[in-house]
Amino acid sequence: MAQQPTTMMKTVLDGWRNSLLDMGGRNRLLNFRHTRTATLEIGSPGADALLADLARGWEFAPVPEKTPGVGLEKAGDTAEGTTGRPHRPGLVTQKTTQAALDSSLYL
């Protein structure tokens, strides 16, 4: 007995879908390895705040050009800017200089 056209189509579509999933060692989502230079650890804001404002986009918090520590806003600073809206400090990562952050973002 021959297969029905819808059953055949389902079989073909299932085959295509399964071939899209790379279960091998090259799949970086399944085989993630943190590296010092190519990955970023987001320390602030928390996951809930990050996901809630994802549609608005995020910028990275300022980091020093060379030497950490002098004259930067604290990550928790919520001073109002010129727009009257609360200032979002941006994504805080483990990178301590702008050069290190840039290197991770442009690899």
N, C-alpha and C positions, 0 to 999 in steps of 0.2 A: 504494500500500500504506500502511495506517495505521500510525502509530508504536505500539510496545508501551507499555502503561501505565507500566512502570518507566522506560523511556527518556523518556517525557513528564515524569514526576515528576522525573527527574534534570535535565532541561532547566529546569524551573520552579525547582527548588532552586538550581541554578547561577546562574540569573538573580537570585534573591533574594540569594544570597551576594555576588555581584558588585556589587549595588546598595548593599550595606552598606559597601563600601570607598569612602571619599571620597578620590579621588586628586587633588582640586583644591587650590587654595591655602589653603582653610580648615582642612585637616588639619594640626594643630599637631605631630603626631608626624613627619610627613614634611617639614614646613616650619618646623622649630624655629628660633626666634630668641631668643638670650639677651638679656635686658634687665636693667638694674641693679636695678630695684625688684621685678619680678615673678618672677624666677627665683633659685634657690639653687644654688651650687656646693658640693657636699659634699667637703670636704677630708680628713675623717677620720671614721670608719674607712675602710679600703680596700674595694673592691668585694667581695672574697671574704668578709670579716668581715661586711659589711653584708648580703649575701645569705644568709649562713649563719644569722644571727640575725633575719632578717626576720619570722619567725613570732612571735617574742617581742615584737616591737614595739621602736621606738626613740624616745627623747626627744632633744631638742636639748640640746647642751652649754650650760651657763650662759654668758651674755654680760652685760656690764655694763648697767645701766639707762641711763646717759648717757655716762660717760667710760671708755674702755677701759683695762685694765691693772692695776687694784688688787684683790688679794685673791681672784682666781679660781683654780680648780684648773687645772692644765695638762692639755691634751688627752690626754697619755700617762699620766696618773695612774691607777694600778690599785689604790689602797688598798681594803682590805676595809671594807664598811659594817657596819651592825649585824646584817645577816643572815648574815654569814660568807662570803658570795659575793663574788667580785671585783667591784669597782665599775666599771661601764661608763661612760665619760665622756660618751657621747652623740654626736650628730651635730654635727660642727664645720663651720660654713659660712664664707663670706667676710663675713658680716654682723658688724659690730663692736659694735652696741648692740642692746638688747632691742627698742627701738622700730623699728629697721630690720628685724629678724627678724620681728616681729609684722606689720609692713606687708607683707612678702612672703607671709606665711602667710595673711593675710586679705583679699587682693585679690580 
